[in-house]
């Protein structure tokens, strides 16, 4: 699992690639934790490079959703691979966060 971060105005952008599973989700959470010391209402996550997500990875995403909700915002995912979207839909995640086809759509929607 690799993760990179970018602050773009009021938005925190997170790009994740590889497997987000039992062994990598704790590392993802550790990398994200310092960034959540500051309030971020809008968090956008590029998961185009995620090849597999387990329940541990879903918990990491859910943690971001709860954090953003507590700060009056939302989490948006973009460029979601079909196999990952299937897991998200089965788990009921589209009701808890926003899903965008690409980065430009996500940025446009989050800002407005």
N, C-alpha and C positions, 0 to 999 in steps of 0.2 A: 504494500500500500504506500502510495506517495500522496502527499497533500501539499498544496501551495495556497497562499493567502494574499489577498489584495484588498486594500481599503479604497473604495471608489465613492467619494462623497459620503453620504450617510449609510452606504451599503458595504457590508462585508461580503466579499466573494471568496468562495472556497472551491478549489478544484481538487478532485479526488480521482485517483486511478488505481487499478489493481483490484485486489480482493479486499472487501470490507467484511471481515468475518471475526470469529472468536479470537484469533491470534492478532489481528491487525486493528480491530475496533478500539481496544484500550490505547494503542499508540496514537490513533486518530484523536481520541478524546483528550489525551495528554497534549497533543499539538494545538488543539482548539482552545483548551482551558485558559491560557493566558490572554487570548484575544477576547474572551467573554468577561474579562475583568471590567471592561468598558461596556456601557450599554450599546447595543446594536439593534435597532428596530427591524432592519431589513437584512436578511441573510440569504444570499443566493449561492447555490451549490451546483457546480458543473460536475455531473457524474458520467459524462460521456466515456470516460476511460475506466469505469468500474466494470469488471468482468464477472463479479459474483458478489452477492450481498446475503448475509445470514441474519438470523434474528439479532445477533450482537450488533451488526451493522445498522439494522433498523432501529435498535435502541439508541445508537449514536445520533442518528437523524432525528429521532423523537426527542432526544435531549435538546437539540438545536431548536426544534419546534416549540418546546416548552419554554426555553429561554426567550425566544423572540416574542412569544405570546405574553410572557410576563412583562416584557418591555413595550407592549402595545404594538407589536409588529407581526411579521409573517416570515416564513421561510419559503423560498422558491427553489425548485430543482429545474435544471434545464439540460437539454441534450441527453435525455434519459434513454439508454439502450432498451430495446423491446423486452429482452428477458428480465431486465431490472424492473421495468414498468409492470410486468406481470406480477412480480413479487410485491411491489408497492400496492397494486390494486387489490390483490388477495388480502393484504394486510390492512386495507382501509386507509392508507396514507393519503390518497388524493383528496379526501375530505378534510385533512388536517393541514395541508400545505398547498402551494400553487405549483403547477407544472407547466413549463414553457418549452416550446420546440427548440429554441436556441438562445444564445446569450443576448443578442440584440432585443429580442422580444421580452426577455426577462428584465433587462435594464429599463426598457421603455415602460413596462407595466409597473415595476416597483417604484419608479420615480413619480409616476402620475398619481 
